[in-house]
Amino acid sequence: MTTLVGNGNGGHIDHDDPLQAEIYGMEGVTITPDGKTMFLADGGRGEDVPFNFIRIVKL
């Protein structure tokens, strides 16, 4: 297994280097058919919080 996104800390930090970004509660992931883009659904880990993000990562 290879880490493509995230530094291991939970949070909401975007970064030019995907390995320095912080993901709070990944709820879904998909990769485009050409394999060049990954979409992450980053949510609240089931908590009642007012946010959801779609993270876009160029592979």
C-alpha positions in Angstrom: 0.0 0.0 0.0 1.2 3.5 -0.9 0.1 6.7 0.7 -1.1 9.2 -2.0 -2.6 11.9 0.2 -2.3 13.0 3.8 0.3 13.4 6.4 -1.3 11.2 9.1 -2.9 14.1 11.0 -6.6 14.7 11.0 -7.6 18.1 9.8 -8.5 20.4 6.9 -5.3 21.6 5.4 -4.7 21.7 1.7 -1.1 21.7 0.4 0.6 21.7 -3.0 2.3 18.5 -1.8 -0.6 16.0 -1.3 1.5 14.1 1.3 1.4 17.3 3.5 -2.4 17.7 3.3 -4.6 16.8 6.2 -7.8 14.8 5.8 -10.3 14.8 8.6 -12.7 12.0 7.8 -12.4 10.3 4.4 -15.9 9.1 3.4 -15.2 8.1 -0.2 -12.7 8.0 -3.0 -12.7 7.5 -6.7 -10.2 7.8 -9.5 -11.0 9.0 -13.0 -10.9 6.4 -15.8 -7.6 7.9 -17.2 -6.0 7.5 -13.7 -4.9 11.1 -13.6 -7.2 12.5 -10.9 -8.4 11.3 -7.6 -11.5 12.7 -5.8 -11.8 12.3 -2.0 -15.0 13.0 0.0 -13.7 14.4 3.3 -16.4 14.7 5.9 -17.1 14.7 9.6 -16.4 11.1 10.6 -20.1 10.7 11.4 -20.0 13.7 13.8 -22.6 16.5 13.6 -20.4 19.1 12.0 -21.3 21.6 9.3 -18.7 20.7 6.6 -18.0 18.4 3.8 -15.2 18.8 1.3 -14.3 17.3 -2.1 -10.6 17.1 -2.4 -9.1 16.9 -5.9 -5.6 15.3 -6.2 -3.7 15.2 -9.5 -1.9 11.8 -9.8 
